[in-house]
Amino acid sequence: MSNRSAPRDRRDDPSLAAIVSERRHLTNLAYRMLGSLAEAEDAVQETYTRWYAMSREQQQAIESPAAWLTTVASRICLDLLGSARARRERYVGEWIPEPVPEQGGWINGWTGGGTVDPADRVTLDESISMAFLVVLESMTPAERVTFILHDVFRYPFPEVAEIVGRSPAACRQLATSARRRVREAQVPADPAPLSAEVVRNFKRAWEAKDIDALVRLLDPGVVATADGGGIVSAVRDPVVGGKQVARGFLQIASVAPDLTVLERVVNGRPGLLLQQAGVTAAVIAFDIVGDRITHVWAVRNPEKLGPWMTN
């Protein structure tokens, strides 16, 4: 975070570094709550704006600045989730959470981000996978915020209750309902190396235009969803079925012969980056069970691809 928001006479304040260092944690928290890195960064920026709007005396009166920042950021996200539902009802086509890149990759085998400090990555655990984020989208705002705070970040229910404005008992019920949604969705947690092999084979079969190989890699009930946001062309309804999805990818290859397919880490899992003339055209995330692809998410909306333009 830039220190431009802080008055000049606070630059040497020893507590300032501790306040600014919370930004990574807040961004991780907000991204899981909102499913959008851009919105998460805006929420975190608003949180810091409110902090710096207070007087020095008001700041010093706060017993735990870190807890204050988390509370404010979570409440901002809760408000944004309420308005986001209305916006997404007007969204053109399917809405997919914004994919986030990770440094490193798996070109020569799965690296899981190489030696990058985990504190510098948003992709910290399974709660960042596209499959998990899609399940979070099915939750109510209160369920989602409660679940993220308690089950993912391990905040105790009394603290969660204070943040979301519910009783601890109500928050326990919200978390129970959220866990039920996760169980019903059967979000897999296959080892990354196995997933990487499946995705690599998919890439090779696609480039070779081998429909039989593609079908063998796809679950018979696979669902492929594209997100163009009404800005670029994309199939508006999910495509279901191995043969149908395979044909769809072959059609893409036929109409875009100059497409370059690159192996990348997408939300902490093996995925693909598509480029045309060196420009990012789409990011593809996969859900894999065993050795079969069960879900494909293709994000084409350029407003969601900003972080990928240099990856």
N, C-alpha and C positions, 0 to 999 in steps of 0.2 A: 504494500500500500504506500502511496505517496504521502509524505508528511506535509503536503501543502495545506491540508485542512487544519493543521495545528498552528496556533500563533507562534511567532518567532521566539517569544520568551520562554516557550516550553521545550525547545529543542534539546536542552540539556537535562530535562526532567528525567531522572532514572526510571520512573514508572512508565514513561512513554514507550520504551522498548517492549515492556511486558504487555502493554495494551495492543501495540501493533502486531506483536507475535501471535495474538489470538486470531488473526485474519485467516490463517490456513484452516484452523479448526472451524471457524464460522462458515467458511466457504464450503468445506466438506459437509457440514450440517445442512446448510441452505440448499446445496445442490440436490441432496437426497430428498429434501422436503419439496422442492419445486420441479425437479426434473429438467431444469434449464440452467446451464452455467451462466448465461448472460443475466438471467433474472436473479440467480444466486449472488452474483457479483454486485448487482444493483442493491439487493437487500443488505448485503454486508456494508456497502458504501453508505447507505442510509443509516445503518446502525452507528457507524463511526461519526457521521454527521451529527447525530443526536448526542453522542458523547462529547464531541468538541463544542457543541452549542451550550453545554453546561459551564458554569463558572468553576474556577479552581476549588472553591469551597464545596460546591455541590459534588464534584468528583471525589474529593477527599472524604466526603461523608459516606461514600459507598464502600461497604465493608469488603466486597469481593467484586472488583471491576470485571473479571472474567465471567463471573456468573451474571452480572448485569448485562454484559454484551450478549451472552447466550440467550438470556431472557428476551431482550429487545429484538434480536435477530429472529428468534423463533416466532415471536408475535407478529413481526412484519411478514414472515413467510405464511403464517396462518391467515392473515388478511389477504395476502396475494393469492393463496390457494382458493379462497372464496370467489374472488373476481376472475381467476383463471378458468374456473368451470364455465362461466358465461362466455368467455372469449373462445374457449375450445369448442363450445357448441356451435359457434359461427365459423369455425376453422374449415377451410376447404380441404376435403379429403380426410384421411386418417392423421391423427396427431401422435407422433412418436417422441419420446424424451430426447433431449439434445445429447448426442454422443460426445464423449470427451476422449481425447487422445492421451497416450502415455508414452513417455520417452523410452527408448530401447525398442524391443520387438522380438520377433521369433523367426527371423530370416534363416538363421542357422540353428534352429532349435528354440524352444520356449525359454525366454529370459525373464519374463515377468517384470520387465522394466529395468533390467540390468542392475546397476549399483546405485540408482537414483535413491536418495533419501526418501523413505516413505512419507515423511512429513511434507515433502514437496509435491506429492501426488494426490490427486483427488481420489484415485482408484486405490482404496486401502483394503477392501475386502469384498466378499460376495454381494454386499448390499449395494454395490455400484453397478452390478451387471445389468444389461439391458432387460433381461427377463425379470429381474427383481424390480427394476424401476417401472416396468409396465404394470406389474401387480400393484405397486404403490398407487398408480393412477386410478385404480378401481376403488380406493379407499376414500372416505370422507376426509375433509381437511383436518378435523380433530383426530380421527383415527391415525392418519398419516403422521402428523406432528408428534402425537403421543408415542406411536410405535417407533419412530426414528429416535426420539429422545431416550426412551426407556430400553427398547430391545437392541438397538444398534449402538447407541452411545452410552448406555448404562446409567442414565440419570435415574435416581430413585423416584418413586411415584409422588411423594410429597413435593419434590421440586418440579416435577412435570405438571402437577396440578396447579401450582402457582403460575406457571408459564402459560398454560392453556385456559386458565380460568375455570377449571372444573374441580370437583372433589377428588381426592386420591382414589376413592372407590369407583367413581365414574371413569377415571383414567385407566384403572385396571380392566374395566369392562371394554373400554375402547381398544386397549392393547390385545385383549382376548379376541375381539372381533377381527382385528387386523391380522393376528396370527392365523386365524381360521382362513382368511382370504389367501394367505401365503401357502398354507397347507393344501388348500383346494387347487391352487394353481400348479402345485407340484414343481416348484422351481428347482431345477437340477443343479448339482454342484460337481460336475464331472471334472476330473483332473485336467488342468490346462494343456499338458502335453498331448493328451488324447484328442482334445478338442482341436488343437493346432493341426494335428495330422488330418483330421476330417476336413477342416477348412482348406488346408493346402490341396487336398485331393479334389475338393470342389472347385477350387481355382483352376487347377490343371484341366479338369474335365470341361469346364466352361470355356477356357481358352482353346481347347481342342474341338469344341462344339460336339462333344460326345454325349448325346442325350441319354444313352443307356447308362453310362457311368454316373451321370448326374442323378438319374432316377434311383440308382442303387444307394446313393449317399443321402437321399431325401426320405424321410419318413412318409408312408402313404398318406398320412393326414397332415402333412406339413402345411403351415400357414405362412404366406409371404405378405408383408405389409409395406407399402411405400408411403413416404411423406414428402410431397412437393409443396405443400402449403399454398397451393394456388398460384405459386410464383413460377415454377417450372413444371414440365409435364411429368405426371406420375399416375399410375393406376390408382383410382380413387378407392376401390373396394379391395379388401384382402383377397388374395388368390389361394385357393385350397386344393391340395392334392399334389402328389409327387410329379406326375406327368405334366400337369398344368403349370406348376412352378418351373420345371425344367424347360418347358417350351418358352415360357416367359423370358428366362435368362438367355436362351438361344436367340430369341427375337431381338433382345437388347444388343447382343453381339453382332447381329446382322445389320442393324441400323446404325451402329456406332463401331465400325471396324477399327477405328483409331483409339479405342478405349484401352487404357493401361490399368491393369489390376495389380495392386500392391498389397502385400501382407502387412497388417498393422495390428496394434493392440487397441481394441475398442472397448472402453469401459472395463478394463482389466481382463478382457477375454480375447482370444484370437478373432480377428475380423478382417475386413478388406476395405481398401481405399481405392476409389475409382477416379481416374484423371483423364481429361481430354485436353490435348495440347498443353500439358503441364498444369492445368487448372483443375482443382478438386471438383468433381461432379457428383459424388455420392460417397457415403460411408455406410458399410453394411455390417450389421451385428447378427450373431447367430445364437440360437438356443439348441444345444446338442444333448441328446440322451443316448448313452451308449456310443454306437458308431453311426447314428443317424441324426440328421438335422431336422428338428421339429418346428422351429420358427426362424424366419428370416425377416429382419427389419432393415429397410433401405431408406436412409435419410437423404433426400435430395434438396430440401428447402435450403437455399443458400444462407438464409438468416441463421441457420443452426450449424453452419459449417465453418464459421470464422476461425476457430482454433485449429482447423485442419488445413488451412490454406498454406501453411509453412511446414506441414508434416508429410 
